[in-house]
Amino acid sequence: MKTKERDCIKEVENFEDTGFNYTLSLINGKYKLTVLYALYRHNVIRFNQLQKYLKMISHKTLSNVLKELEKDDLIIRKEYAQIPPKVEYYLSEKGKSFIPILYSLCEWGEKHKI
């Protein structure tokens, strides 16, 4: 194991105090990684476009996932004062910093898929 990896997996009194647990708390949920990936691919996207792109996620579930990601400062919701209302979503700086991890997941999947 590399030194950097060992430093991340250090002994702590409590699993709840680990960086690993914090990361899981941000991405825990069925569609959070999927939504982050979609926002990365599209840069800026509106709700209906995002729902069409993902297809498998209901309106209510997508709405909840977006609210959670916004609360955790991984995405930014920009609302325009116009009629009809226009809302766009994009990755925050914190969300963008997660992209190398998503990329690693993609690489791992490509390498090991059957």
C-alpha positions in Angstrom: 0.0 0.0 0.0 1.3 3.5 -0.9 2.2 5.9 1.9 -0.5 8.3 0.8 -3.1 5.5 1.0 -1.9 4.5 4.4 -2.1 8.0 5.7 -5.8 8.1 4.7 -6.5 4.8 6.4 -5.2 5.7 9.8 -6.3 4.4 13.2 -9.1 6.4 14.7 -11.3 5.7 17.7 -14.4 5.9 15.7 -15.4 5.1 12.1 -17.6 8.2 12.1 -14.4 10.3 12.5 -12.8 9.1 9.2 -12.5 10.9 6.0 -13.9 7.8 4.3 -17.1 8.0 6.3 -17.5 11.7 5.5 -17.1 11.0 1.8 -19.6 8.2 2.0 -22.1 10.5 3.7 -21.9 12.9 0.8 -22.4 10.3 -1.9 -24.5 7.7 -0.1 -27.7 7.2 -2.0 -28.8 5.3 -5.1 -28.5 8.2 -7.6 -26.0 10.7 -6.2 -23.0 9.5 -8.1 -25.1 9.2 -11.3 -26.3 12.8 -10.9 -22.8 14.1 -10.3 -21.6 12.2 -13.4 -24.4 13.7 -15.5 -23.6 17.2 -14.2 -19.9 16.7 -15.0 -20.8 15.5 -18.6 -23.1 18.4 -19.3 -21.5 21.3 -17.3 -24.8 23.1 -16.8 -28.1 21.4 -17.2 -31.8 22.1 -16.4 -34.0 19.7 -14.4 -36.0 18.3 -17.4 -32.8 17.8 -19.4 -31.3 16.0 -16.5 -34.3 13.8 -16.1 -34.4 12.9 -19.8 -30.7 12.1 -19.7 -31.0 9.8 -16.7 -34.4 8.2 -17.7 -34.4 5.8 -14.8 -35.0 8.3 -12.0 -38.4 9.7 -11.0 -39.2 13.4 -10.7 -39.5 13.3 -6.9 -36.3 11.2 -6.4 -34.3 13.5 -8.7 -35.6 16.5 -6.9 -34.6 15.0 -3.5 -31.1 14.0 -4.8 -30.5 17.5 -6.1 -31.6 19.1 -2.8 -29.2 16.8 -0.9 -26.3 17.5 -3.2 -26.9 21.2 -3.0 -27.1 21.1 0.8 -23.8 19.3 0.9 -22.3 22.0 -1.4 -21.5 19.6 -4.2 -23.7 21.3 -6.7 -25.1 24.8 -7.3 -28.7 25.6 -8.1 -29.1 28.8 -10.0 -32.6 30.2 -10.3 -33.5 32.9 -12.8 -36.2 35.4 -12.0 -38.3 35.0 -15.1 -41.6 33.5 -16.3 -41.7 30.6 -16.8 -39.1 29.9 -14.1 -35.7 28.7 -15.2 -33.4 26.7 -12.9 -30.0 25.4 -13.8 -27.7 23.0 -12.0 -23.9 22.7 -12.1 -21.0 21.4 -10.1 -19.6 23.6 -7.3 -15.9 23.8 -6.7 -16.2 21.1 -4.1 -18.2 19.0 -6.6 -15.6 19.5 -9.3 -12.9 18.3 -6.9 -14.7 15.0 -6.7 -14.4 14.4 -10.5 -11.0 12.6 -10.2 -12.7 10.0 -7.9 -15.6 9.6 -10.4 -13.0 9.1 -13.2 -11.2 6.5 -11.1 -14.5 4.6 -10.7 -15.0 4.8 -14.4 -11.5 3.4 -15.1 -12.0 0.6 -12.6 -15.3 -0.3 -14.1 -13.9 -0.3 -17.7 -11.0 -2.5 -16.5 -13.1 -5.1 -14.7 -16.4 -5.3 -16.5 -17.1 -8.5 -18.2 
